[in-house]
Amino acid sequence: MPAAAGDVNSTWTLAIRAAADQGRPRRAVALYLSSLRSGRRPCPFALAAVLKSVSRLLLPAAHPLLAAAAASIHAHLLRLGLLAHPYPRAALAHLYARLPDPSRAHSLVDETPPRPPRGRAGAHSFLVSRNSLLASLLRSGDLAAARALFDRMPVRDVVSWNSMVAGLAKAGHLDAAIELFDKMPERNAASWNAVMCGYIAQGDLAQARELFEQMPVRSNVSWITMISGYAKSGDVHAAGELFERMENKKDLYAWNAMIACYAKNGCAREALAVFNRMLKPHVWVMPNEKTFSSVISACSQLGDLRKNSINNEKKIILGPTVPVDRNLSQIITGYRCQYSKNLVCGSITHLLLNHCLLKHLER
């Protein structure tokens, strides 16, 4: 006998959750609508997956369709009598938290019991909904309400602590952020990164670096944050020294940070040398539009490419100390051709991105 449609193991529910987990939000929503048209009884776990999918649609927070979708599914849950179920309730709170006005998320969470429900699933859902609301309050700048909610939370995890520390640091309340950081029962790299960002925002690179060196475990975000801080202050030497210390050289964002650091501080040849290096066969990190934006900026600092022959352009761009490999040579030539046609920057970066990908596949 087939499973009931409202069962977590039903074919419809499994298909909807699989689409949501695979990052196919439109597919998940379409499958759920198809299940309703077929007369199947909705499952709370399928609804939670649909809500998660709607929140992942590429819509800006202020888009009216996002608010309309949240209100529509809210009404749908009420009609089905499933609003009290912990999973769709937490997912709905998370969706409301994305909206510019978090008041609906406030009311939804305020209607929940002050203590988490029994059972692991209920307790986890309760914590997720509270963390979503906390993030929404911090994003809207309501620090007083966020701190009040944080202090009332009967159970907190590292996400709760990190959100509050990062929110205080970002708002410029670094002393309060450090005080909370010192009280954390558990820390991860994101905890340290939040305080480090606070120091960098205040221009205190020395304290940020001291904290960075004290970190028991550093994520790639830790390295990139510190490199970007040095880039902002103009200390390209310190940024380069940190970049060379990184063990994981396969992170595109680290390469982008270093190229942008050089380009923004007038070190165009150094920026192009790093770009050249990331395309070497033994390194090979696929560039993206951010990479090429910095590369084009570096090119523009070295003169008008239209005034010289292609060979002279390569000398102007790279200088005598930077080796020209086949990839970089052809990229510069492609940039010249597109620049001379007065194409927009977006077209240039797409052209360069496709060029790098094709060259990599040819190897």
C-alpha positions in Angstrom: 0.0 0.0 0.0 1.6 3.3 -1.0 2.5 5.9 1.7 0.0 8.6 2.5 0.7 11.8 0.7 1.1 13.6 4.0 3.8 11.1 5.0 7.4 12.2 5.2 8.2 9.2 3.1 5.7 9.8 0.3 7.0 10.1 -3.3 5.8 13.7 -3.5 7.5 14.7 -0.3 10.7 13.0 -1.1 10.8 14.6 -4.6 10.1 18.1 -3.2 12.7 17.8 -0.5 15.3 16.5 -2.9 14.7 19.4 -5.3 15.1 21.9 -2.4 18.2 20.2 -1.1 19.7 20.3 -4.6 19.3 24.0 -4.9 16.4 23.9 -7.4 13.8 26.1 -5.7 11.5 26.6 -8.7 11.4 22.9 -9.2 10.5 22.3 -5.6 7.6 24.8 -5.7 6.3 23.4 -9.0 6.3 19.9 -7.6 4.4 21.0 -4.5 1.7 22.7 -6.7 1.5 19.6 -8.8 0.9 17.5 -5.6 -1.9 19.8 -4.6 -3.6 19.6 -8.0 -3.4 15.8 -7.7 -5.5 16.0 -4.6 -2.7 14.8 -2.2 -2.7 15.7 1.4 0.1 18.2 2.1 3.0 17.1 4.3 4.5 19.6 6.8 8.0 18.5 5.8 7.2 19.2 2.1 5.8 22.6 3.1 9.0 23.4 5.1 11.0 22.5 2.0 8.8 24.8 -0.1 9.3 27.7 2.3 13.0 27.1 2.2 12.9 27.2 -1.6 10.9 30.4 -1.7 13.5 32.1 0.5 16.2 31.0 -1.8 14.6 32.4 -5.0 16.8 35.1 -6.5 14.5 38.0 -5.5 15.6 41.1 -3.6 14.2 41.3 0.0 12.1 44.3 -1.0 10.5 42.5 -4.0 6.7 42.5 -3.5 6.4 38.9 -4.8 8.5 37.7 -1.8 6.2 39.3 0.7 3.1 38.0 -1.2 4.5 34.5 -1.3 5.2 34.5 2.5 1.7 35.8 3.2 0.1 33.2 0.9 1.9 30.3 2.4 1.2 31.6 5.9 -2.5 31.5 5.1 -2.1 28.1 3.5 -0.5 26.8 6.7 -3.4 28.2 8.8 -6.0 26.6 6.6 -4.3 23.3 6.8 -3.8 23.5 10.6 -0.1 23.1 10.2 1.2 26.4 11.5 2.0 25.0 14.9 4.2 22.3 13.4 7.8 23.2 14.3 9.4 22.7 10.9 7.1 24.8 8.6 6.8 27.4 11.4 10.6 27.8 11.6 10.9 28.0 7.8 8.1 30.6 7.7 9.9 32.7 10.4 13.1 32.5 8.3 11.3 33.7 5.2 9.7 36.6 7.0 13.1 37.5 8.4 14.3 38.1 4.9 11.8 40.9 4.4 12.7 44.6 5.2 10.1 44.8 7.9 10.7 41.9 10.4 7.4 42.6 12.3 5.7 39.6 10.9 8.6 37.4 12.0 8.4 39.0 15.4 4.7 38.2 15.9 5.1 34.7 14.5 7.9 33.9 16.9 6.2 35.7 19.8 3.2 33.4 19.4 5.5 30.4 20.0 5.8 29.0 23.6 8.6 30.6 25.7 10.2 27.3 26.1 11.2 24.9 23.3 8.9 22.0 22.7 9.8 18.5 23.7 11.8 16.3 21.3 14.9 17.0 19.4 13.1 18.1 16.2 10.9 20.5 18.0 13.8 22.0 20.0 15.9 22.4 16.9 13.1 24.1 15.0 12.5 26.4 17.9 16.2 27.4 18.0 16.3 27.9 14.2 13.3 30.2 14.3 14.8 32.3 17.1 18.1 32.6 15.3 16.3 33.7 12.1 14.5 36.4 14.0 17.7 37.5 15.7 19.4 37.8 12.4 16.5 39.8 11.0 16.6 42.3 14.0 20.3 42.8 13.6 20.0 43.3 9.8 17.4 46.0 10.4 19.6 47.7 13.0 17.4 47.2 16.0 20.2 46.3 18.4 18.1 46.8 21.5 15.4 44.3 20.4 18.0 41.9 19.2 19.9 41.9 22.5 16.6 41.5 24.4 15.7 38.5 22.3 19.2 37.0 22.7 19.0 37.4 26.5 15.6 35.8 26.6 16.6 32.7 24.5 16.5 29.7 26.8 18.8 27.8 24.5 21.6 29.3 22.4 24.0 27.7 20.0 27.2 29.1 18.4 25.1 30.6 15.6 23.1 32.7 18.1 26.3 33.9 19.8 28.0 34.6 16.5 25.1 36.6 15.2 25.0 38.8 18.3 28.8 39.4 18.4 28.9 40.2 14.7 25.9 42.5 14.9 27.4 44.5 17.8 30.8 44.7 16.0 29.3 45.8 12.7 27.3 48.5 14.5 30.5 49.9 16.0 29.9 48.6 19.6 33.2 46.8 19.6 33.6 46.8 23.4 30.2 45.1 23.9 31.1 42.6 21.1 34.3 41.7 22.8 32.6 41.4 26.2 30.1 38.9 24.7 32.9 37.1 22.8 34.8 36.5 26.0 31.6 34.9 27.5 31.1 32.5 24.6 30.9 28.9 25.8 32.0 27.7 22.3 33.7 29.5 19.5 34.5 28.8 15.9 36.4 30.7 13.2 33.3 32.8 12.5 33.3 34.0 16.1 36.9 35.3 15.8 36.2 36.7 12.4 33.4 38.8 13.7 35.6 40.6 16.3 38.5 40.9 13.8 36.1 42.6 11.3 35.2 45.0 14.1 38.8 46.0 14.7 39.4 46.4 10.9 36.3 48.6 10.6 37.7 50.9 13.3 41.1 51.0 11.5 42.9 49.1 14.2 44.9 46.7 12.1 47.4 45.9 14.8 44.7 44.6 17.1 43.1 42.7 14.3 46.4 41.1 13.4 47.0 40.2 17.0 43.6 38.5 17.2 44.3 36.8 13.8 47.5 35.3 15.1 45.8 34.0 18.3 43.1 32.1 16.4 43.3 28.3 17.1 41.9 27.5 13.7 41.7 29.9 10.7 39.2 29.6 7.9 39.8 31.0 4.4 37.5 33.8 5.4 39.9 34.7 8.2 42.8 35.1 5.8 40.7 37.0 3.2 39.3 39.3 5.8 42.8 40.2 7.1 44.1 40.7 3.5 41.2 42.9 2.6 41.8 44.9 5.8 45.4 45.6 4.8 44.2 46.4 1.2 41.9 49.0 2.6 44.7 50.6 4.6 47.1 50.5 1.7 49.6 48.1 3.3 50.1 45.9 0.2 53.3 44.4 1.7 51.5 43.0 4.7 48.7 41.7 2.5 51.1 40.0 0.2 53.0 38.4 3.1 49.7 37.0 4.5 48.7 35.7 1.1 51.9 33.8 0.7 51.4 32.2 4.1 48.0 30.7 3.1 48.1 27.0 2.7 45.0 26.7 0.6 45.8 28.4 -2.7 42.7 27.0 -4.4 40.3 29.6 -3.0 39.2 32.0 -5.8 38.2 34.7 -3.3 41.7 34.8 -1.8 43.2 35.4 -5.3 40.5 38.0 -6.0 41.3 39.8 -2.7 45.0 39.9 -3.5 44.6 41.1 -7.1 42.1 43.7 -6.0 44.5 44.8 -3.2 47.3 45.5 -5.7 44.9 47.1 -8.3 43.3 49.4 -5.8 46.6 50.6 -4.4 48.2 51.5 -7.7 50.3 48.3 -8.1 49.0 47.3 -11.5 52.0 45.2 -12.6 51.8 43.2 -9.3 48.1 42.7 -9.8 48.7 41.3 -13.3 51.5 39.1 -12.0 49.2 37.5 -9.4 46.6 37.0 -12.1 49.2 35.4 -14.4 50.2 33.1 -11.5 46.7 31.9 -10.8 46.3 30.7 -14.4 49.5 28.6 -14.3 48.7 24.9 -14.9 50.1 23.8 -11.5 47.8 26.3 -9.8 44.8 27.0 -12.0 42.0 28.7 -10.2 39.1 29.6 -12.5 38.7 33.4 -12.6 35.3 35.1 -12.4 33.9 38.6 -13.2 35.3 40.0 -10.0 38.8 38.9 -11.0 38.5 40.5 -14.4 37.1 43.7 -13.0 40.4 44.1 -11.0 42.5 43.0 -14.0 40.8 45.6 -16.3 41.3 48.2 -13.6 45.0 47.3 -13.5 45.2 47.5 -17.3 43.7 50.9 -17.4 46.3 52.2 -15.0 49.1 51.3 -17.4 48.0 53.4 -20.3 45.5 53.5 -23.2 45.8 50.2 -25.0 44.4 51.6 -28.2 47.5 53.7 -28.9 50.0 50.9 -29.5 50.5 47.7 -31.3 49.6 44.4 -29.5 53.2 43.6 -28.7 53.8 47.1 -27.2 50.5 46.8 -25.2 51.8 43.6 -23.6 55.0 45.3 -22.6 53.1 48.3 -21.2 50.8 46.1 -19.2 53.2 43.6 -17.9 56.6 45.3 -17.8 59.9 43.6 -18.3 59.8 41.7 -14.9 56.5 39.8 -15.4 56.6 36.7 -17.6 53.9 36.6 -20.3 52.3 33.2 -20.7 50.0 32.2 -23.5 46.9 32.6 -21.5 47.5 36.1 -20.2 48.8 37.2 -23.7 45.6 36.2 -25.4 43.4 37.6 -22.6 45.1 41.0 -23.0 44.7 40.8 -26.8 41.0 39.9 -26.4 40.5 42.8 -24.0 42.1 45.2 -26.6 39.7 44.0 -29.3 36.6 44.3 -27.2 37.8 47.7 -25.7 38.2 49.1 -29.2 34.6 48.2 -30.0 33.4 50.1 -27.0 31.6 47.2 -25.4 30.4 47.4 -21.9 32.5 46.0 -19.1 30.1 43.1 -18.5 30.6 41.9 -22.0 34.4 42.1 -21.6 34.4 40.1 -18.4 32.1 37.4 -19.9 34.4 37.2 -22.9 37.5 36.8 -20.7 35.8 34.2 -18.5 34.8 32.1 -21.4 38.3 32.4 -22.8 40.0 31.1 -19.6 37.5 28.2 -19.4 38.2 27.1 -22.9 41.9 27.3 -22.5 41.7 25.2 -19.3 39.6 22.6 -21.1 42.2 22.4 -23.9 44.9 21.3 -21.6 
